[in-house]
């Protein structure tokens, strides 16, 4: 029996099952159920993918210091460097054109080569006044020192 017969004592009626002679679901009800099931499947699939993916964005963010992540691939963005020396692999994060601040010194990451900025001040300061940005030939990895 379809809706909870007595053949199996622990069986329960199946929710949504039709008894013989019951009216069929209208097309709009079927459409709503199908949409609900598809949305649920997509949500579960998205959650599983983001939680369980061993590579891609998860690995990239872990390999890049947190202050650089929002500026990856964003020329013109600004980053306050918290500690030096630090190296950011070009494969993980493209910093070309990003403005880096370390203490009182500021410089823009070049496509290649080396940039050095020194701030001259007569006031006593505990802030760093020098930044050196070096882009490795071939790899494009960026190293920041003070």
C-alpha positions, 0 to 999 in steps of 0.5 A: 500500500502506498500511504502507510499500510499495515503490511509493515508495522513500523511503516509511516505514511509517505508525505506527499504520496497520493492515495489511489483516487486522489487528485494529481498535483497541479503543474504549478505545485510541481514546478514549485517543488522542482524549483525548491529541490534544485535550489537546495541541491545548488546550495548544498553543492556550493557549500561543499565546494567552498568548504572542501576545495583543497586548492584554488582560492583557499591555497592562494589566500593562505600563501599571501599575507593578509594585508595583500589579499584585497590588492591582488590584481588591483593596480592602484590599490593601497596596502599598508605593509605590516612587517618586512621582509615579505615576499609575495609570489606573483603566481599567488597575487599580482601586485604590479601597480599597487601602492605599498606603504611601510611606515612613512615611505611609499612606493608603487610596485613596478612590473620589473626591477627595483624601487627604493624610496627614502623619506627624509625627516628632521623630526624624531620618529619611530616609524620606518622611513625606507621601503625597497621593492624588488621584483624578481626577473622571470617569476615576478615575485615581489619582495618588500624590505625596509 
